[in-house]
Amino acid sequence: MVNLLTDLFYRFSLVHWAVVGLVTFALIYLTKAFGKGHAGTLPPGPRGWPIIGNVFDIPAEYPWKVYRRWGQEFDSEIITLKLPGPPLLVLNSAKAADELLIKRSAIYSDRPRMVMLNELVRADWNLALMPYGERFKAARKMFNKHIDVPYCRPQAVAAVRKCLKDLLAATKHHDPIIRLMTGRFILASGYGIDVDSADDPYIEISETFIKSISHATQRGAFLVDAFPILKYWPSSLPGAGFKQVAARLRKLADDARTLPFKFTQGELAKGTAKRSFATRFLETMREDTPRSEIDGVEAIIGNMYIAGADTTVLAMRTFVLAMALNPSIQKKAQQIVDAALGGRLPDFNDFGTIPYIDALVNETLRWKPPLPISIPHGPIEDDHYNGFFIPKGSIVVANICAILQDEEAYGPDTDLFNPERFLTQTGELNKNLNADVAFGYGRRQCPGKVMAKELMWMAITSILATFDIHSAADEHGVPLKPNIDYGPIGNLNYPPHFECSFVPRSSQTRTWIEDYADEA
Ligand code: HEM
């Protein structure tokens, strides 16, 4: 807590502290409004302090574990952390998350107000940040219409096969290769951009924007998010540095959205555009296509890299870690893949025909979901659950990690990687169980779910067909146990850095990799 206070002190200038003083009265009002008000009692939670509530109780490390423990201590599926302004409600059980975020999703599909990113940077073309409403519904419809998964299967196959070839040449560091595969796939399917290396300028543009956004969404990064009135602070006065930051971020956001789309327009004009979502839309555009539709499609395709790259990379890195840790599971999966494919690389005709691989995809997402805690959902009206009051405007999150670790749903030892928990006794996929919670809930559930699962399926099956994954060994050849301490902070579940090697399973699989990569 001392560290946090010191951190806050240095982060905020004197002007900021003056503003803090001025708004204290407003906070007292807000805390009362959102506290134990006339409409009922909030779900239980740690006691907290007057006015600032539980600000300093929000765990800096492994928040999902602490929230789960509090849920057990307070014997409640939902816990509350009181904050200045709207409270944070954490849903620790599948039952509460299903009831509120799915069954009552007409109420629980808003996002909390994000003044810096949405109102100053104007990055709310990013679906994950967009408030719920007609504009949001139209954008989701557009996503479903234009991001048509089967249409981009050839790009998925090509990106995976190039990845196999890159892995052949890899020494110990597979992370950048996995990242390049995802970037290749997204830029090829979105815009028809061929990416040669991780230094590709279009990858760099999106990565820079993503890094800046994740800084901007960190707790306490911008005072204007806690005190929206500051958005009217004159740029000429001291303390308005955040406005310059907003202008810089807006330029980055605009570049990430518009530059790749402009590339496709240029290629179309030259007659060299490749098959992609952008090409398909631009080719069918008419003279009278409204500007709003063109901007909408540009934004939707722009969402793919921003929302889909990191998450898919993290899931694939988890798969590699799980294979390095569990050689017997890897061996079994390879035997099943060999029997199903009969001596070739997979294609999408094989999709859904190998239950063990579907189970592996599920277990990878369940064991270490890329987002341990969902993006916040905001109720647009007051509500009640199990006798507790949930005020309009609260910040409601699902504890995805805790829900996916529930032994009642997923069987014993949920901290262990075991794909068989998704299979029936006869080896079929258990249709009543999946790890889709990793993609969130209700009307805000990840619209890239099917695309992500297909890419994961293709990559996992192809890697198993061609490589043995070994963890690094010590000087005596004894395998080192990779560290499985996932990153304790932030919104994403970062696997630890670990070394492993990808060894072609035979001279024949090496030949496939070389031949197929050139065809792709
Ligand atoms: C394994 C990979 C992925 C995982 C685990 C994942 C997970 C998630 C989660 C948990 C959410 C928040 C849902 C909620 O608020 O309840 C989300 C939102 C979103 N995801 Fe994904 N995602 C993945 C890949 C992708 C891909 C490949 C794309 C794009 C092609 C994508 C596009 C989006 C978008 C646009 C949103 C915002 C949706 C909204 O707010 O309405 N995701 N994702």
Boltz pocket constraint, residues with backbone or C-beta under 6 A from the ligand:
constraints:
  - pocket:
      binder: B
      contacts: [[A, 127], [A, 128], [A, 129], [A, 130], [A, 147], [A, 303], [A, 304], [A, 305], [A, 307], [A, 308], [A, 309], [A, 311], [A, 312], [A, 315], [A, 369], [A, 370], [A, 371], [A, 374], [A, 375], [A, 376], [A, 437], [A, 438], [A, 439], [A, 440], [A, 441], [A, 442], [A, 443], [A, 444], [A, 445], [A, 446], [A, 447], [A, 448], [A, 449], [A, 451], [A, 452], [A, 453]]
      max_distance: 6.0
